Amino acid sequence: MHIHSHYSTLDGIVLVDKLLGRAQEMGQTAMAITDHGVMYGAVDFYTTAKKMGMKPLIGFEAYVAPGDRKEKSTSDQFNYNHLTLLARDFEGYQNLSRLCSEGFLTGFYRYPRIDKTSLQELSGGICCLSGCLRGEIPQLLLAGKMDEAEQAALWYRDLFGKENYFLEIMNNGLKEQQQILPAFRELSDKTGIPLVATADSHYLK
């Protein structure tokens, strides 16, 4: 559900056929590709998955500006949050493509950034996960801001629909991930937003 291929430039290293083959070895019948800020690999991934008899789930890990994507500020090295977006259908694929383009054409500042305004305009057909540790909600939970995390989670749920928004939990052995797992469970219980377990994979094994 959250996998980076070699199309995540300077970040992922694995070819899509190797990733799909490994997923098959593990008994999986479907796999997502969520490269950083781009969908360069979507066609390669889709066609390869179909040839291998796997169900391809197309998406990307978006860089979301905290305010207006067109604002270029040097005050914060990390002037973005991560958000995992997956296409549910062809409309979703088209909207993801447009979001990627907007990130480069109007939001680029170190990274191709979108913002909440563009998400509001292009949310149709998209399934959204709350993201890795660099996501808005994990960052709020790490800061102990449960009320703000709840407000943010409800905003995303209302935008994408309760059946299309999930709180993304991970445990790659990072202490920060383990630190906020109880908070994620509490947030899920409080809001009714379901949890989904992912691995933020950048390697084959």
C-alpha angles and dihedrals in degrees: 000000000000113000132149121209130190086279086078091087115229089355115061119047108182127099114236095242090056091049092049091047091052091049089053091050088056092052097254121148097190137035137183129219116210110172121181111277095327145080097202091129099047098102094042090048095045097048094043093049092050092051090051094048094248127134109241119216109196124207145112141230104250128213104224119198113224090230134000111355089216092062112100111201127170093193094092125042089202100048092159143057127220123244128179114226127184131184114240094185143347092289088055091049090052092048092048089051090051092047090052090050092048089051091059100034102043108006106042114133111144085321135032100265131190125187140212091269092059090045090054090051096046108031098115117118094007130125112207131204121192094243140229127307088295090060122112096246097044089050091052091048091049088053091051093245099139095159092053091045089053092050091050093047092051090049091056092043092052091047099049098027128254092271092053104047127077138175106239117221126188138180113188090149095272112142092222091057092050091045094061100038092094090048090052091052090049091048091049092050091048098047102028090234107144125237125237123193118223135163107216088227121201098160138054094239 
